């Protein structure tokens, strides 16, 4: 009986503290002290010191929100010469890869987790996760939402406010809810 209680306590502690990221919390605190649209080259340096992989020349013009369970620092790869605007959200329960020369607008949200559809008693069923990849040169407009398992092709544009739930081919402009191809772009 005592062993069962101990296992339950450990499980609850893991659920409650699994997303605690002391190193990230400290880094995030330092980043939030910096005024938006200033020190945009210092923010990536601070995140690199926390263990994240961010390429040279990448700028973060404001704070970003990083969330996930366990060691999340190896689940985010940001390439060189990227531009990431303020208040973007990265769900790091699976990998997010952002290639070189990618631009993210204000408050872009990239999710790697969702749920299976459950029974009528609880529709948000078991957790699912899938990585997200944004290829070189892509531009993601403000407040776009990228859902788990999506790949945004090289040179593509996601219009502001779009919800992307399927892969985007290279050099394609998509928009809407859900995002649909609008037109092909010049290479």
C-alpha positions in Angstrom: 0.0 0.0 0.0 2.8 2.4 1.0 4.6 1.6 -2.3 1.5 2.5 -4.3 1.1 5.8 -2.5 4.8 6.6 -3.1 4.4 5.9 -6.8 1.3 8.1 -7.0 3.2 10.9 -5.2 6.1 10.6 -7.6 3.8 10.6 -10.6 2.0 13.7 -9.3 5.3 15.5 -8.6 6.5 14.6 -12.1 3.3 16.0 -13.7 3.4 19.2 -11.6 7.2 19.9 -11.9 8.0 18.3 -15.3 7.7 21.6 -17.0 9.8 23.5 -14.5 12.8 24.8 -16.3 15.0 26.6 -13.7 17.7 27.5 -16.2 15.1 28.7 -18.7 13.2 30.6 -16.0 16.3 32.6 -15.1 17.1 33.2 -18.8 13.5 34.3 -19.5 13.6 36.6 -16.5 16.8 38.3 -17.9 15.3 38.5 -21.4 12.1 40.2 -20.0 14.2 42.9 -18.4 15.3 44.0 -21.9 13.0 46.5 -23.5 11.2 45.2 -26.7 12.9 46.1 -30.0 16.2 46.7 -28.3 19.0 44.2 -27.5 17.7 41.9 -30.2 21.1 40.3 -30.6 21.6 39.8 -26.9 18.5 37.6 -26.5 19.8 34.8 -28.7 23.1 34.9 -26.7 21.3 34.4 -23.5 19.3 31.5 -24.9 22.5 30.0 -26.2 23.9 30.2 -22.7 20.8 28.3 -21.5 21.7 25.5 -24.0 19.5 26.3 -27.0 20.9 26.1 -30.6 20.4 29.4 -32.3 22.5 30.3 -35.4 24.6 33.4 -36.0 22.9 36.6 -37.1 19.5 35.6 -35.7 17.6 38.3 -33.8 14.8 38.2 -31.3 13.1 41.6 -31.0 11.2 40.7 -27.9 10.6 37.9 -25.4 9.5 34.5 -26.6 7.7 31.9 -24.6 9.1 28.4 -24.5 7.2 25.5 -23.0 7.7 21.8 -22.7 8.4 18.9 -20.3 11.8 17.6 -19.6 15.1 18.8 -21.2 13.6 21.1 -23.9 16.8 22.9 -24.9 17.7 20.3 -27.4 14.3 20.3 -29.1 14.6 23.8 -30.6 16.9 24.5 -33.6 16.9 28.0 -35.0 19.1 28.6 -38.0 21.2 31.6 -39.0 19.9 35.1 -39.9 16.4 34.5 -38.7 14.1 37.3 -37.5 11.7 36.4 -34.7 9.3 39.0 -33.6 8.0 39.5 -30.1 5.8 37.1 -28.0 6.1 34.0 -30.2 5.2 30.7 -28.5 7.1 27.5 -29.0 5.6 24.2 -27.6 8.7 22.1 -27.2 7.2 18.7 -26.3 8.6 17.6 -29.7 11.2 19.1 -32.0 10.8 22.5 -33.7 13.3 23.1 -36.5 13.5 26.6 -38.0 16.0 26.8 -40.9 18.1 29.8 -42.0 16.6 33.1 -43.1 13.1 32.5 -41.6 11.0 35.4 -40.4 8.3 35.0 -37.7 5.8 37.8 -37.1 4.3 38.9 -33.8 2.8 36.2 -31.6 3.3 33.3 -33.9 2.4 30.1 -32.2 4.1 26.8 -33.0 2.5 23.7 -31.4 3.9 20.2 -31.3 1.2 18.6 -29.1 -2.5 17.9 -29.5 -5.0 15.3 -28.4 -6.8 12.3 -29.9 -10.5 12.7 -29.8 -11.8 11.0 -26.7 -15.1 9.7 -25.5 -18.1 12.0 -24.9 -17.1 12.1 -21.2 -13.8 13.7 -22.0 -13.2 14.7 -25.7 -9.6 15.8 -25.2 -8.2 12.3 -25.2 -4.6 11.1 -24.9 -1.8 13.4 -25.9 -0.2 13.2 -29.3 3.0 15.0 -30.4 4.7 15.6 -33.7 7.6 17.8 -34.8 7.3 21.0 -36.8 9.8 22.1 -39.5 10.0 25.5 -41.1 12.4 25.4 -44.1 14.7 28.2 -45.3 13.4 31.6 -46.3 9.9 31.1 -45.1 7.9 33.9 -43.7 5.2 33.3 -41.1 2.8 36.2 -40.6 1.7 37.6 -37.3 -0.5 35.4 -35.1 -0.3 32.5 -37.4 -0.8 29.1 -35.7 1.3 26.1 -36.9 -0.1 22.8 -35.7 1.8 19.6 -34.9 3.4 17.6 -37.7 3.5 20.5 -40.2 6.3 21.3 -42.6 6.5 24.7 -44.1 8.3 24.5 -47.5 11.3 26.6 -48.6 10.4 30.2 -49.5 6.7 29.9 -48.5 4.6 32.5 -46.9 1.9 31.9 -44.2 -0.5 34.8 -44.1 -1.2 36.5 -40.8 -3.8 34.9 -38.6 -3.7 31.6 -40.6 -4.1 28.1 -39.0 -1.7 25.7 -40.7 -2.8 22.1 -40.2 -1.1 20.4 -43.3 2.2 20.7 -45.1 2.9 23.8 -47.2 4.7 23.2 -50.5 7.8 25.2 -51.3 7.3 28.7 -52.6 3.6 28.8 -51.9 1.5 31.6 -50.2 -1.2 30.1 -47.9 -3.8 31.7 -45.8 -7.0 31.3 -43.9 -8.5 29.0 -41.3 -7.6 26.3 -42.2 -4.8 27.6 -44.4 -5.2 26.9 -48.1 -2.9 27.6 -51.0 -3.6 31.1 -52.5 -0.9 31.2 -55.2 2.6 30.0 -56.2 5.5 32.4 -55.6 8.5 33.1 -57.8 11.6 31.1 -56.9 
